[in-house]
Amino acid sequence: MPPTSVAPMKPSAALDSAASWTRLAISLLVAVVGNVGMWAVILILPSVQAEFGIDRAGASLPYTATMAGFALGNFAIGRAVDRWGMAWALIGAAVLNAAAYAAASASGSVAALSVAHAALGFGTAASFGPLIADASQWFLKRRGIAVALVASGNYLSGAIWPLLLTGVLETQGWRVVYLLLAGLTLTVVVPLALFLRRPLPVEMAHQTTRLAALRAASTGLSPRTLQWLLALAGVGCCVAMSMPQVHIVAYCVDLGFGPAVGAEMLSLMLLGGVASRIASGLLADVLGGVRTLLIGSALQALALVLYLPSAGLTSLYVVSLVFGLSQGGIVPSYAVIVREYLPAKEAGARVGFVMMATIVGMALGGWMSGWIYDLTGSYRAAFLNGIAWNVMNLGIIVLVLIRSRPREAVAA
């Protein structure tokens, strides 16, 4: 009796599989722990200011260093992932983060603390853009929600760990908190990273790259040009996004509501952002990344416009929630677009580059809004500046959309 032949599994059957969802769950856990480095400096800022006897601007230097390292790390570690794989990049980043936490806990000056935080930001980036890019490669039909869930790990980390560590901070100090985070990073991230050693099968990479090439060809834009357009759009949307996120507390103080109210509005934004990321992920699986980004960016512009006449407490709470619900899905949409239009083998570097651009936009917008406020004595002009950058972002996304054929023409 001749042996029964078994047909090889199609590449598409391996995508969106049980193994894909298991990898996604592990990636989300890594993101929740790995991203704490981005939020830890915010938690300890008042303690650092009091211990070193410096002003608020000086105490904010470690945060600036963290974001600079975070921006660079998204691109550099993304390239490393393309070459050596996600697991080894995460393990290396975890070791770097643990060393950075230990160095920060032993620092005797703000300058030394800032250097440690630059390294911490760099290592933390492995759990954001590169991890998003890696997870996206294992999905085709559900890529949008996969990207959204991993990206939500960043917000969840900011919501969970400050609450859990506040007691330790109050009783034992920020240096003990950092030593605990060093141990947590090594004991959680490294073992989880070992489960991500399996490389993406070549057949799967070839299939997604083929589909991306068809979409990219429909735009008439080279991969490099499309990447730079997305990066420029990322700067534009995040300059706009940073105005409420960075300055909402100061804005509430100016209006006489106090910093506690501003902090509540910021929390409301972040919670809305988590919901927005998940909803945008589901939407991207139906409409594609470009249309989803266009919707999110348009809603963000509308929310910024609504801030202009809003000076009452209730209206500001409502608008802040609307803003959070509009903007949370914007940054993950860029990762979806990169995966839809650009080669799989370059996903880490290209997603990392665009993520880096969005972080630069946040940093630029936060500074620019403060500069405009110093010039005008009001945040009204800063809101108008954010709206103008948002309009630029909309123009770029519309350009990409109108140059593309209908999404169905290149469907699998």
C-alpha positions as CSV (number, residue, x, y, z in Angstrom):
1,M,0.0,0.0,0.0
2,P,1.6,3.3,-1.0
3,P,2.4,5.8,1.7
4,T,-0.1,8.5,2.3
5,S,1.2,11.8,1.2
6,V,0.5,14.9,3.3
7,A,0.2,18.2,1.6
8,P,2.5,20.8,3.1
9,M,0.8,23.5,5.2
10,K,0.2,26.7,3.2
11,P,2.1,29.7,4.6
12,S,-1.2,31.5,5.2
13,A,-2.3,28.6,7.5
14,A,0.7,29.3,9.8
15,L,-0.3,32.9,10.1
16,D,-3.0,33.8,12.7
17,S,-2.5,30.3,14.2
18,A,-2.6,29.2,17.8
19,A,1.2,29.6,17.8
20,S,0.8,33.2,16.6
21,W,-1.7,34.0,19.5
22,T,0.5,32.3,22.0
23,R,3.5,34.4,20.8
24,L,1.2,37.5,21.1
25,A,0.3,36.8,24.7
26,I,4.0,36.4,25.6
27,S,4.8,39.6,23.8
28,L,2.1,41.5,25.7
29,L,3.5,40.2,29.1
30,V,7.0,41.3,28.0
31,A,5.7,44.7,27.0
32,V,3.9,45.3,30.4
33,V,7.2,44.6,32.3
34,G,9.7,45.8,29.7
35,N,8.1,49.3,29.3
36,V,8.2,50.2,33.0
37,G,11.6,51.9,32.3
38,M,9.7,54.7,30.4
39,W,7.4,55.4,33.4
40,A,9.7,54.8,36.4
41,V,11.4,58.2,36.0
42,I,8.0,59.9,36.3
43,L,7.3,58.0,39.5
44,I,10.5,59.1,41.2
45,L,10.8,62.7,39.9
46,P,9.6,64.4,43.2
47,S,11.9,62.2,45.3
48,V,14.9,63.0,43.0
49,Q,14.1,66.7,43.2
50,A,13.9,66.6,47.0
51,E,17.1,64.5,47.5
52,F,19.3,66.5,45.2
53,G,17.8,69.9,46.1
54,I,17.3,71.0,42.5
55,D,14.5,72.7,40.6
56,R,11.8,70.9,38.6
57,A,13.6,71.5,35.3
58,G,16.8,69.9,36.6
59,A,14.8,67.0,38.0
60,S,13.2,66.5,34.6
61,L,16.6,65.9,32.9
62,P,16.5,62.1,33.5
63,Y,13.1,62.0,31.7
64,T,14.5,63.8,28.7
65,A,17.5,61.4,28.6
66,T,15.1,58.5,28.8
67,M,13.0,59.7,25.9
68,A,16.2,60.3,23.8
69,G,17.4,56.8,24.5
70,F,13.9,55.4,23.8
71,A,13.8,57.1,20.4
72,L,17.2,55.9,19.3
73,G,16.6,52.4,20.7
74,N,13.4,51.9,18.6
75,F,15.5,52.2,15.4
76,A,18.7,50.6,16.5
77,I,17.2,47.6,18.3
78,G,14.8,47.2,15.4
79,R,17.7,46.7,13.1
80,A,19.2,44.2,15.6
81,V,16.0,42.2,15.6
82,D,16.1,41.9,11.8
83,R,19.6,40.4,12.1
84,W,19.6,38.3,15.3
85,G,15.9,37.8,16.1
86,M,13.6,39.1,18.8
87,A,14.6,36.8,21.6
88,W,18.3,37.8,21.7
89,A,17.4,41.5,21.3
90,L,15.1,41.3,24.3
91,I,17.6,39.4,26.5
92,G,20.3,41.9,25.7
93,A,17.9,44.8,26.4
94,A,16.9,43.2,29.7
95,V,20.5,42.9,30.8
96,L,21.1,46.5,29.8
97,N,18.1,47.7,31.7
98,A,19.0,45.8,34.8
99,A,22.4,47.3,34.8
100,A,20.9,50.8,34.1
101,Y,18.5,50.4,37.1
102,A,21.4,49.4,39.3
103,A,23.6,52.3,38.1
104,A,20.7,54.7,38.6
105,S,20.1,53.5,42.1
106,A,23.8,54.2,43.0
107,S,24.0,57.5,41.2
108,G,25.1,60.5,43.3
109,S,24.1,63.3,40.9
110,V,21.4,64.2,38.4
111,A,24.0,64.0,35.7
112,A,24.9,60.4,36.5
113,L,21.2,59.5,36.9
114,S,20.5,61.0,33.5
115,V,23.2,58.9,31.8
116,A,21.8,55.8,33.4
117,H,18.3,56.8,32.2
118,A,19.5,57.3,28.6
119,A,20.7,53.6,28.7
120,L,17.4,52.6,30.3
121,G,15.4,54.3,27.6
122,F,17.5,52.6,24.9
123,G,16.9,49.2,26.4
124,T,13.2,49.8,27.1
125,A,12.6,50.5,23.4
126,A,13.0,46.8,22.7
127,S,9.6,46.2,24.3
128,F,7.9,48.8,22.1
129,G,8.6,49.3,18.3
130,P,10.7,46.1,17.8
131,L,8.3,43.9,19.7
132,I,5.3,45.4,17.8
133,A,7.1,44.7,14.5
134,D,7.9,41.1,15.5
135,A,4.3,40.3,16.6
136,S,2.9,41.8,13.4
137,Q,4.9,39.3,11.3
138,W,2.9,36.3,12.7
139,F,-0.5,37.7,11.7
140,L,-2.2,38.5,8.4
141,K,-6.0,38.8,8.9
142,R,-5.7,39.9,12.5
143,R,-2.5,42.0,12.3
144,G,-4.2,45.2,13.4
145,I,-5.5,43.8,16.7
146,A,-2.2,42.0,17.3
147,V,-0.2,45.3,16.9
148,A,-2.8,47.2,19.0
149,L,-2.5,44.7,21.9
150,V,1.3,44.7,22.0
151,A,1.3,48.5,21.8
152,S,-1.2,48.7,24.7
153,G,1.4,47.0,26.9
154,N,3.1,50.4,27.1
155,Y,0.0,52.1,28.5
156,L,-0.8,49.2,30.8
157,S,2.7,49.3,32.2
158,G,2.3,53.0,33.0
159,A,-1.1,52.3,34.7
160,I,0.0,49.2,36.7
161,W,3.6,49.6,38.0
162,P,3.4,53.1,39.6
163,L,0.4,51.9,41.6
164,L,2.2,48.7,42.7
165,L,5.5,50.5,43.6
166,T,4.1,53.5,45.4
167,G,4.2,51.8,48.8
168,V,7.8,50.7,48.4
169,L,8.7,54.2,47.2
170,E,7.1,55.8,50.3
171,T,8.6,53.4,52.8
172,Q,12.1,52.5,51.4
173,G,12.9,55.2,48.8
174,W,13.3,55.3,45.0
175,R,16.7,53.6,45.0
176,V,15.2,50.4,46.4
177,V,12.4,50.7,43.8
178,Y,15.0,50.7,41.1
179,L,16.8,47.7,42.5
180,L,13.5,45.8,42.6
181,L,12.9,46.8,39.0
182,A,16.4,45.5,38.0
183,G,15.5,42.1,39.5
184,L,12.0,42.1,38.0
185,T,13.4,42.8,34.5
186,L,15.9,39.9,34.6
187,T,13.5,37.4,36.2
188,V,10.5,38.1,34.0
189,V,11.7,39.4,30.6
190,V,14.7,36.9,30.1
191,P,12.6,33.7,30.6
192,L,9.7,35.0,28.5
193,A,12.1,36.1,25.7
194,L,13.4,32.5,25.4
195,F,9.9,31.5,24.3
196,L,10.3,33.9,21.3
197,R,13.3,32.2,19.8
198,R,11.4,30.5,17.0
199,P,12.1,32.5,13.8
200,L,9.5,33.4,11.3
201,P,9.3,30.6,8.7
202,V,10.8,31.7,5.4
203,E,7.5,30.8,3.5
204,M,5.5,33.1,5.8
205,A,7.9,36.0,5.3
206,H,7.9,35.5,1.6
207,Q,4.1,35.6,1.5
208,T,3.7,38.8,3.5
209,T,6.5,40.4,1.6
210,R,4.8,39.6,-1.7
211,L,1.6,41.2,-0.5
212,A,3.4,44.2,0.8
213,A,5.2,44.6,-2.5
214,L,1.9,44.6,-4.4
215,R,0.5,47.4,-2.1
216,A,3.7,49.4,-2.3
217,A,3.8,49.2,-6.1
218,S,0.2,50.5,-6.2
219,T,1.4,53.8,-4.6
220,G,4.1,54.4,-7.1
221,L,6.4,55.3,-4.2
222,S,9.7,53.6,-3.4
223,P,10.0,51.9,0.0
224,R,12.4,54.6,1.2
225,T,10.1,57.5,0.1
226,L,7.1,55.8,1.7
227,Q,9.0,55.3,4.9
228,W,10.1,58.9,5.1
229,L,6.6,60.1,4.4
230,L,5.3,58.0,7.2
231,A,8.0,59.3,9.5
232,L,7.1,62.9,8.6
233,A,3.5,62.1,9.2
234,G,4.5,60.6,12.6
235,V,6.2,63.8,13.6
236,G,3.2,65.8,12.6
237,C,0.6,63.8,14.5
238,C,2.7,63.5,17.6
239,V,3.6,67.2,17.8
240,A,-0.2,67.7,17.9
241,M,-0.7,64.8,20.3
242,S,1.9,66.1,22.8
243,M,0.1,69.4,23.5
244,P,-2.6,67.9,25.7
245,Q,-0.6,65.0,27.0
246,V,2.4,67.0,28.2
247,H,0.7,70.2,29.2
248,I,-2.7,69.3,30.5
249,V,-1.6,69.5,34.1
250,A,-0.1,72.9,33.6
251,Y,-3.1,74.0,31.6
252,C,-5.4,73.0,34.5
253,V,-3.2,74.9,37.0
254,D,-3.5,78.0,34.7
255,L,-7.3,77.7,34.7
256,G,-7.3,77.4,38.5
257,F,-8.3,73.8,38.8
258,G,-5.0,72.6,40.3
259,P,-2.6,69.8,39.4
260,A,-4.6,67.0,40.8
261,V,-7.4,67.6,38.3
262,G,-4.9,67.7,35.5
263,A,-3.5,64.4,36.6
264,E,-7.0,62.9,36.6
265,M,-7.5,64.2,33.0
266,L,-4.2,62.7,32.0
267,S,-5.2,59.3,33.4
268,L,-8.5,59.6,31.6
269,M,-6.6,60.2,28.4
270,L,-4.5,57.1,28.9
271,L,-7.4,54.9,29.7
272,G,-9.2,56.2,26.6
273,G,-6.0,55.5,24.7
274,V,-6.0,51.8,25.6
275,A,-9.6,51.5,24.4
276,S,-8.7,53.4,21.3
277,R,-5.8,51.2,20.5
278,I,-7.9,48.0,20.7
279,A,-10.7,49.5,18.7
280,S,-8.3,50.8,16.1
281,G,-6.7,47.4,15.8
282,L,-10.0,45.8,15.1
283,L,-10.8,48.6,12.6
284,A,-7.4,48.2,10.8
285,D,-8.2,44.5,10.2
286,V,-11.3,45.6,8.2
287,L,-10.2,48.9,6.6
288,G,-6.4,48.6,6.6
289,G,-3.8,50.8,8.3
290,V,-4.0,53.9,6.1
291,R,-7.7,54.4,6.5
292,T,-7.6,53.7,10.2
293,L,-4.8,56.2,10.7
294,L,-6.7,58.8,8.7
295,I,-9.8,58.3,10.9
296,G,-7.7,58.5,14.1
297,S,-5.8,61.6,12.9
298,A,-9.0,63.4,11.9
299,L,-10.7,62.7,15.2
300,Q,-7.5,63.9,17.0
301,A,-7.7,67.2,15.1
302,L,-11.4,67.5,16.0
303,A,-10.6,66.9,19.7
304,L,-7.8,69.6,19.6
305,V,-10.3,72.1,18.1
306,L,-12.8,71.2,20.9
307,Y,-10.1,72.2,23.5
308,L,-10.2,75.8,22.2
309,P,-13.6,76.8,23.6
310,S,-13.4,74.4,26.6
311,A,-12.5,76.2,29.8
312,G,-15.0,74.6,32.2
313,L,-14.2,71.6,34.4
314,T,-16.8,69.3,33.0
315,S,-16.1,70.2,29.4
316,L,-12.4,69.6,29.8
317,Y,-13.0,66.2,31.3
318,V,-15.2,65.3,28.4
319,V,-12.8,66.6,25.7
320,S,-9.8,64.9,27.4
321,L,-11.7,61.6,27.2
322,V,-12.6,62.3,23.5
323,F,-8.9,63.1,22.9
324,G,-7.8,59.8,24.5
325,L,-10.3,57.8,22.5
326,S,-9.1,59.4,19.3
327,Q,-5.4,59.3,19.6
328,G,-4.6,56.0,21.2
329,G,-4.7,54.0,17.9
330,I,-2.7,56.4,15.8
331,V,0.9,55.3,16.6
332,P,0.1,51.5,16.3
333,S,-1.5,52.3,12.9
334,Y,1.9,53.3,11.6
335,A,3.3,49.8,12.4
336,V,0.3,48.3,10.6
337,I,1.0,50.4,7.5
338,V,4.7,49.6,7.5
339,R,3.8,45.9,7.6
340,E,1.2,46.3,4.9
341,Y,3.5,48.1,2.4
342,L,7.1,47.3,3.2
343,P,9.2,44.0,3.3
344,A,8.9,41.6,6.2
345,K,12.6,41.1,6.5
346,E,13.1,44.8,7.2
347,A,10.1,45.2,9.5
348,G,12.2,45.8,12.7
349,A,14.3,48.6,11.3
350,R,11.4,50.2,9.3
351,V,8.9,50.1,12.1
352,G,11.5,51.2,14.6
353,F,12.4,54.2,12.4
354,V,8.8,55.4,12.1
355,M,8.3,54.8,15.9
356,M,11.5,56.9,16.5
357,A,9.9,59.7,14.4
358,T,6.7,59.7,16.5
359,I,8.8,59.9,19.7
360,V,10.8,62.8,18.2
361,G,7.4,64.4,17.4
362,M,6.3,64.0,21.1
363,A,9.5,65.5,22.4
364,L,9.4,68.4,19.8
365,G,5.8,69.1,20.5
366,G,6.2,69.1,24.2
367,W,9.0,71.7,24.0
368,M,7.4,73.7,21.3
369,S,4.1,74.1,23.2
370,G,6.0,75.4,26.2
371,W,8.0,77.8,24.0
372,I,4.8,79.1,22.5
373,Y,3.2,79.5,25.9
374,D,6.3,81.5,27.1
375,L,5.9,83.8,24.0
376,T,2.2,84.4,24.2
377,G,1.3,83.7,27.9
378,S,-1.5,81.4,26.8
379,Y,-2.0,77.8,25.5
380,R,-4.4,78.9,22.8
381,A,-1.7,79.5,20.3
382,A,-0.1,76.2,21.3
383,F,-3.3,74.3,20.5
384,L,-3.5,76.1,17.1
385,N,0.1,75.0,16.4
386,G,-0.9,71.4,17.2
387,I,-3.8,71.6,14.9
388,A,-1.6,72.9,12.1
389,W,0.8,70.0,12.5
390,N,-2.2,67.6,12.6
391,V,-3.4,69.0,9.2
392,M,0.0,68.3,7.7
393,N,-0.2,64.7,9.0
394,L,-3.7,64.4,7.4
395,G,-2.4,65.7,4.1
396,I,0.4,63.1,3.9
397,I,-2.0,60.2,4.8
398,V,-4.5,61.4,2.2
399,L,-1.7,61.4,-0.4
400,V,-0.7,57.8,0.4
401,L,-4.4,56.8,0.3
402,I,-5.3,58.4,-3.0
403,R,-2.2,56.9,-4.7
404,S,-3.1,53.4,-3.6
405,R,-5.5,51.1,-5.3
406,P,-8.4,49.6,-3.3
407,R,-7.2,47.3,-0.6
408,E,-9.2,44.4,-2.0
409,A,-7.1,44.4,-5.2
410,V,-4.1,43.1,-3.3
411,A,-5.8,40.9,-0.7
412,A,-4.4,37.4,-0.2
